[in-house]
Amino acid sequence: MLSLSEFKADASRLLVEPTRLVLTQNGRARAVVEDYQQHRERQRALVMLKLMVQGERDVEAGRVVPQEQVFADLRRRLAGNRSTQTASSSVCRRHGATDASRCPSPRWRSLTTSPP
């Protein structure tokens, strides 16, 4: 911890080494200064954690697709087949819709329809 006054007086020297500094004002922590690379790494880690939590929630809610179907769909898309999936190959697990345009879930619609 470092007072804001001390940081201002010696900022150029303090910022030479990658570190995280907690700055205080009137004896209370008020701000954190950290190396940009550390900040980016922390942000990436937070994004990964959020994605993991979202994935766990999807599994708990039954919003899953068999792995074979995912890879088959990706192969079709990579082969240039940009049309929407057929009702026989895709059903929204949450709403039972077989047509992406009729499913209230925007996430499922975006996964099953071709980009503009």
Secondary structure, DSSP 8 states (H G I E B T S, - for coil): -EEHHHHHHHHHHHTSS--EEEEEETTEEEEEEE-HHHHHHHHHHHHHHHHHHHHHHHHHTT----HHHHHHHHHHHHTT--S---TTT---TTT--SSGGG-S-HHHHHHHS---
